[in-house]
């Protein structure tokens, strides 16, 4: 597993999202942000998340989707329940995953972070396959970029977000990394 010069992970399926732009010049990627997402809410294995990140979500397909109409968001990586990893935005570019955010006094976390979405919710434990994939991806990213911190979406936007949620096992994740970065 490795990241190439274009910022793509060689083991991930790439599905291009139009929702990205350039990072500010000279910005170091120093933060990983862990999220959870499921569409419809608390339902897994469908294409709702892919459709959201590629601006193809049908607002008539589910009542909840009407609230997402016109939303322009993305992430760098999405890890499915079976551990399969999809990349939507090159790591060299700025994905739109964090929104209004702040980490250690530095605002606009999208500028200096990589977003990783886990297919899940705040009411469901994550799978062994997801922890395995997340740990391997994190090690790969930390070997390629000067990542100094890992945070949850709830850590960088505490007034707005709760993910990755109470079922994300930070201790298990940290133990798999053996790096003290968390």
C-alpha positions in Angstrom: 0.0 0.0 0.0 1.4 3.4 -0.9 0.5 6.9 -2.0 1.8 8.0 -5.4 3.1 11.4 -6.4 -0.4 12.4 -7.5 -1.8 11.7 -4.0 -3.7 8.5 -4.8 -3.6 5.3 -2.8 -2.7 2.4 -5.0 -5.1 -0.1 -3.2 -8.2 2.1 -3.1 -10.9 2.3 -5.7 -10.9 5.9 -7.1 -14.2 7.6 -7.7 -13.6 11.3 -8.5 -15.6 13.9 -6.6 -16.0 17.3 -8.1 -16.0 18.8 -4.5 -12.5 19.8 -3.9 -10.0 22.6 -4.6 -6.3 23.3 -4.0 -4.8 23.6 -0.6 -3.2 26.9 0.2 0.4 27.1 -1.1 3.0 25.6 1.2 0.5 23.9 3.5 1.7 20.8 5.3 -0.7 18.0 5.8 -0.5 17.5 9.5 -3.9 16.2 10.7 -6.1 13.2 10.0 -9.8 13.7 10.7 -11.9 10.6 11.4 -15.7 10.7 10.6 -18.6 8.4 10.3 -21.3 8.5 7.7 -24.2 6.4 6.5 -26.9 7.2 3.9 -29.7 6.7 4.6 -28.9 7.2 8.3 -27.9 4.0 10.0 -28.2 2.0 6.8 -25.1 0.5 5.2 -23.9 -1.0 2.0 -25.9 1.2 -0.4 -24.6 3.9 -2.7 -25.9 6.9 -0.9 -22.6 8.1 0.4 -20.9 7.7 -3.1 -23.8 9.6 -4.6 -23.5 12.4 -2.0 -19.7 12.8 -2.6 -20.2 12.9 -6.4 -23.2 15.2 -6.4 -25.5 12.5 -7.8 -27.8 12.0 -4.8 -31.5 11.8 -5.7 -33.5 13.9 -3.2 -36.5 11.7 -4.0 -34.8 8.4 -3.2 -35.3 8.8 0.6 -37.0 11.5 2.7 -33.7 12.3 4.5 -31.9 13.1 1.1 -34.1 16.1 0.6 -32.1 17.9 3.4 -28.9 17.1 1.4 -30.0 18.7 -1.8 -27.4 21.0 -3.2 -24.8 20.1 -0.5 -21.3 20.0 -1.9 -19.1 17.8 0.3 -16.4 15.2 -0.1 -13.7 13.3 1.7 -10.4 11.8 0.8 -11.2 8.2 1.9 -14.3 6.2 2.7 -13.9 2.8 4.4 -16.9 0.5 3.9 -18.1 -2.0 6.5 -16.1 -4.8 4.8 -12.9 -2.7 4.8 -13.0 -1.8 1.1 -11.5 1.7 0.7 -12.7 4.3 -1.8 -10.8 7.5 -2.5 -12.7 10.5 -3.8 -10.1 13.3 -3.7 -6.3 13.2 -4.1 -4.5 13.7 -0.8 -2.7 16.6 -2.5 -6.0 18.5 -2.8 -8.3 19.9 -0.3 -11.5 17.8 0.3 -14.5 19.4 1.8 -15.1 17.2 4.8 -14.5 19.3 7.9 -16.6 22.4 7.4 -16.2 25.2 9.9 -13.5 23.8 12.2 -10.5 24.5 14.4 -7.7 22.3 15.7 -5.3 23.6 18.4 -6.1 27.2 17.5 -5.8 26.7 13.8 -9.0 27.2 11.8 -10.0 25.8 8.4 -9.0 22.2 9.0 -9.7 21.2 5.4 -6.6 23.2 4.5 -4.2 20.9 6.4 -6.0 17.7 6.9 -7.0 14.4 5.3 -10.5 13.2 5.9 -11.4 9.5 6.4 -15.0 8.6 6.6 -16.0 5.2 8.1 -19.3 3.7 7.0 -21.1 3.8 10.3 -23.1 5.8 12.8 -23.2 6.9 16.3 -25.3 3.9 17.3 -23.4 1.0 15.7 -20.0 -0.4 16.5 -17.5 -0.4 13.7 -16.2 -3.7 12.2 -12.9 -5.5 12.6 -12.4 -5.0 8.8 -12.8 -1.3 9.2 -10.2 -1.0 12.0 -7.8 -3.1 10.0 -8.2 -1.0 6.9 -8.1 2.3 8.9 -5.0 1.3 10.7 -3.2 0.3 7.5 -4.3 3.5 5.8 -3.2 5.6 8.7 0.3 4.0 8.8 0.6 4.6 5.0 -0.5 8.2 5.3 1.8 8.9 8.2 4.7 7.5 6.3 4.0 9.8 3.4 2.9 13.0 5.0 4.1 14.9 8.2 1.0 14.0 10.1 1.3 15.0 13.8 -2.3 14.6 15.0 -5.4 12.5 14.6 -8.8 13.8 15.7 -12.4 13.1 15.4 -14.8 15.4 13.6 -16.3 16.1 17.0 -12.9 17.3 18.2 -12.5 19.9 15.4 -16.2 21.0 15.3 -17.5 20.2 18.8 -20.6 22.5 18.5 -21.7 20.9 15.3 -20.5 17.3 15.1 -20.5 14.1 17.1 -18.7 11.7 14.8 -17.0 9.4 14.8 -19.2 8.8 17.8 -19.3 6.8 21.0 -18.7 3.4 19.3 -15.4 4.4 17.7 -12.7 2.6 19.8 -9.9 5.1 20.0 -7.9 2.8 22.3 -8.1 0.0 19.8 -7.1 2.3 16.9 -4.2 3.8 18.9 -2.9 0.3 19.9 -2.8 -0.7 16.2 -0.7 2.3 15.3 2.0 1.9 18.0 3.0 5.5 17.3 1.6 7.7 20.1 0.2 10.0 17.4 -3.3 10.0 19.0 
